[in-house]
């Protein structure tokens, strides 16, 4: 039989042929056939039942509690769970994230650590609230009705997701030890943290422009935005009449000549709220003469931009005079809508000449730079847009009630009239609400903020001490931290944690009342009566009479704030509720998008409260995409349901949990790249697991009939070179895969595992020793040596595989001849139990033989190697010495060298002067005498002559070692025992 490198499925076909032949012979009862109940394959119909049976038999649901109670580990591993959003069915992104976490947990458990992992859910927020509103009249439903419906929806989602995560084998206490951001314990912890930050001066209320979602009617943080690169805005250049003339000596025209300032904006709807035009004092501007249909017009623009404007506007512009921006200081122009209202020209460093005109329309209610200009120059923050994104009555009768992103903008353009110099559609990246998928606006409103300016330096330094995998991915987050002046944490919705403040109706609403005693009282009410107490109780009842007197508040003159906290503040505070006091998580593991989300909000809250990051390490993975690199979308029809992958449905067969977990591991290498999924990739994962399963079954079957005690009596000194070499390969495999695990390169782990099983174990070792296993006497030293090696392979491969395929490895334990019924792999075994078999001397000795094996297999090709004799002539004494360690006699049919080459007989010769030998060719032909020659090279040239054997196949062992077609010598010895 040929021994080309092929995995066991092919090799087993040869073995099965061998077994079928001997089963029809009278010697079949003397052959030691593999015996095991471990199934070679599990059908699609049996897959779900099989997985559930394994989980029940191995007590998957009790392992987390068991290790917390029973292990006395000095080292503890903390993995803090980023809470998934409780608003939908489990998807492939969930599978990727949760299974990766489980691999990391199980790896650390097997490394001898006590693992700490409490899964959680993010239960508040707009998507859940919108689901609740689907069954209510939004105009008539009360806050409490919305909250109750939202809670029920979140609970149903959590139940569904929890069942899936548990089904995937994720190590946790799913019944009694999860966290939920709407639980009384969590909410009260968050309220106290808010109070702490307020007392430190890190939380404040102010009137500022923030991202506002008209579709959701609430403020948003940067992390709640997604950018539509194909958004089309109306780009407009508008001329504004300069009200106070510039000196003629500076601009070169008479002071009676009308002069216009030209501004550019892609948000013309903000022009009614214009409060100033900004210029840069050190930029050079010019007065240009623009030829119009009627007469010449004079306009002021940046000198550096006038030529590009000339090309864009398709107008002839002639520079009349150049001057620096500082001469514009103290001058005024007329408002673009209220055309008799005088407005100031103001200097500002944020003005550039990268685009536009070098003169910036400034509307403090609708831009961060505009807002800062207003603070510096004490301009009014004029907001003319309501929470629905419509102009308010203050905008005037022409605009009131119109949507600013739709009809309202058209009205503004009509009111501008001839002041529009140029107008075009402008395609650019624009922020959208990540939930409603609708465009947002910048709109000033009273909101609550975390003052990140005060903590950004400490946060950046803390982040620099965090190890991020992959490296350098934290740079974007550091850049965001450096440029983030504040974090808006208030939302104008119902379903969330209340901001526990009150307002005195006789004072400006900006002055909030936050009292620690009131927060403590609210927390007691929530722990006793539930999370809706803020909405159920009156302001007076929540404050209590004693604090009302202390604060000199009058009943009827105090009211509750109705804002809730940003869900990123909810989840960002999770370390405070989940991790033991003072502890840092060893790892946060989430998608790459969380640098702008949970990683950042967790860092900011932790640094604000306790001056260090909540994590030591961050591991990020990419997004799940289809095989064409597209996002999962129902409209594209490319959504894959992980539950259907595991358990099957009407359209696809079940492949089981092992295949899903293998798909995850085999696509994550620690570089943060996106992960592809398709039916073909899932099937490939299933096939890979099947190859491992086939080898495992072969080993389990051969271990039948011996005990662990018998194998442990094996003296390594008595093992043959092939056995020792296989143990060396095993040690090398284990060390390499451990390194890949430490690097979080799970793709490399699966690649190494597949290669080792298919090539080193199946195609190499199992093919070589099957003769010993089947045909030697049960307790022969050579057979026990092979079984010892196979047992070590099984033990160490099981441990290496266990973090990725815990179901398969626990199934192995269930069917293991001497481990069955002892509690399973994760309760009884650790990586520290693995032995090192590194044998460099053995490797050196066997290398010439391996070179000969490769040359023989290549020469014989598809023929059965057992039908060939091999004559080996070594011309180097070192090579000969190495070969003689595997074969003592000159000619032998039962030597280690003969077994390694899988041939009939080996003749080993040594010569001092090499004969001319035929060089090995790609296709070696066989001559009339069934003789061919080739060569290989190790220390020196080795000549190999192959000839067809004259011997017949032994009817018992099927080796071509019988002179008369009867039992060969070895089989006669065994039969006589």
Secondary structure as GFF3:
##gff-version 3
##sequence-region A 1 977
A	DSSP	alpha_helix	8	23	.	.	.	ID=ss1
A	DSSP	three_ten_helix	28	30	.	.	.	ID=ss2
A	DSSP	alpha_helix	44	57	.	.	.	ID=ss3
A	DSSP	three_ten_helix	60	62	.	.	.	ID=ss4
A	DSSP	alpha_helix	63	70	.	.	.	ID=ss5
A	DSSP	beta_strand	76	80	.	.	.	ID=ss6
A	DSSP	beta_strand	84	85	.	.	.	ID=ss7
A	DSSP	alpha_helix	92	110	.	.	.	ID=ss8
A	DSSP	beta_strand	114	116	.	.	.	ID=ss9
A	DSSP	beta_strand	120	122	.	.	.	ID=ss10
A	DSSP	alpha_helix	126	133	.	.	.	ID=ss11
A	DSSP	alpha_helix	143	167	.	.	.	ID=ss12
A	DSSP	beta_strand	179	180	.	.	.	ID=ss13
A	DSSP	alpha_helix	184	199	.	.	.	ID=ss14
A	DSSP	beta_strand	203	213	.	.	.	ID=ss15
A	DSSP	beta_strand	218	220	.	.	.	ID=ss16
A	DSSP	three_ten_helix	222	224	.	.	.	ID=ss17
A	DSSP	beta_strand	225	241	.	.	.	ID=ss18
A	DSSP	alpha_helix	248	251	.	.	.	ID=ss19
A	DSSP	beta_strand	259	265	.	.	.	ID=ss20
A	DSSP	three_ten_helix	268	273	.	.	.	ID=ss21
A	DSSP	beta_strand	276	279	.	.	.	ID=ss22
A	DSSP	beta_strand	284	291	.	.	.	ID=ss23
A	DSSP	beta_strand	296	302	.	.	.	ID=ss24
A	DSSP	three_ten_helix	303	305	.	.	.	ID=ss25
A	DSSP	alpha_helix	306	313	.	.	.	ID=ss26
A	DSSP	beta_strand	317	324	.	.	.	ID=ss27
A	DSSP	three_ten_helix	325	328	.	.	.	ID=ss28
A	DSSP	beta_strand	332	334	.	.	.	ID=ss29
A	DSSP	beta_strand	342	347	.	.	.	ID=ss30
A	DSSP	beta_strand	360	362	.	.	.	ID=ss31
A	DSSP	three_ten_helix	364	366	.	.	.	ID=ss32
A	DSSP	alpha_helix	368	377	.	.	.	ID=ss33
A	DSSP	three_ten_helix	393	395	.	.	.	ID=ss34
A	DSSP	alpha_helix	407	416	.	.	.	ID=ss35
A	DSSP	three_ten_helix	417	419	.	.	.	ID=ss36
A	DSSP	beta_strand	420	433	.	.	.	ID=ss37
A	DSSP	beta_strand	441	450	.	.	.	ID=ss38
A	DSSP	alpha_helix	452	464	.	.	.	ID=ss39
A	DSSP	beta_strand	467	469	.	.	.	ID=ss40
A	DSSP	alpha_helix	475	483	.	.	.	ID=ss41
A	DSSP	beta_strand	487	488	.	.	.	ID=ss42
A	DSSP	beta_strand	490	491	.	.	.	ID=ss43
A	DSSP	beta_strand	502	504	.	.	.	ID=ss44
A	DSSP	beta_strand	512	513	.	.	.	ID=ss45
A	DSSP	alpha_helix	516	529	.	.	.	ID=ss46
A	DSSP	alpha_helix	533	536	.	.	.	ID=ss47
A	DSSP	alpha_helix	539	543	.	.	.	ID=ss48
A	DSSP	alpha_helix	545	550	.	.	.	ID=ss49
A	DSSP	beta_strand	558	560	.	.	.	ID=ss50
A	DSSP	beta_strand	564	565	.	.	.	ID=ss51
A	DSSP	alpha_helix	567	572	.	.	.	ID=ss52
A	DSSP	alpha_helix	574	578	.	.	.	ID=ss53
A	DSSP	beta_strand	585	591	.	.	.	ID=ss54
A	DSSP	three_ten_helix	592	595	.	.	.	ID=ss55
A	DSSP	alpha_helix	598	610	.	.	.	ID=ss56
A	DSSP	beta_strand	615	621	.	.	.	ID=ss57
A	DSSP	beta_strand	624	626	.	.	.	ID=ss58
A	DSSP	alpha_helix	642	647	.	.	.	ID=ss59
A	DSSP	alpha_helix	656	665	.	.	.	ID=ss60
A	DSSP	beta_strand	675	677	.	.	.	ID=ss61
A	DSSP	alpha_helix	679	702	.	.	.	ID=ss62
A	DSSP	alpha_helix	708	712	.	.	.	ID=ss63
A	DSSP	three_ten_helix	716	718	.	.	.	ID=ss64
A	DSSP	alpha_helix	721	742	.	.	.	ID=ss65
A	DSSP	alpha_helix	746	755	.	.	.	ID=ss66
A	DSSP	pi_helix	756	766	.	.	.	ID=ss67
A	DSSP	alpha_helix	767	775	.	.	.	ID=ss68
A	DSSP	alpha_helix	781	802	.	.	.	ID=ss69
A	DSSP	alpha_helix	806	815	.	.	.	ID=ss70
A	DSSP	alpha_helix	825	828	.	.	.	ID=ss71
A	DSSP	three_ten_helix	831	833	.	.	.	ID=ss72
A	DSSP	alpha_helix	840	860	.	.	.	ID=ss73
A	DSSP	three_ten_helix	865	867	.	.	.	ID=ss74
A	DSSP	beta_strand	868	874	.	.	.	ID=ss75
A	DSSP	alpha_helix	877	884	.	.	.	ID=ss76
A	DSSP	beta_strand	891	892	.	.	.	ID=ss77
A	DSSP	alpha_helix	896	901	.	.	.	ID=ss78
A	DSSP	beta_strand	905	910	.	.	.	ID=ss79
A	DSSP	beta_strand	931	937	.	.	.	ID=ss80
A	DSSP	beta_strand	941	948	.	.	.	ID=ss81
A	DSSP	alpha_helix	969	976	.	.	.	ID=ss82
###
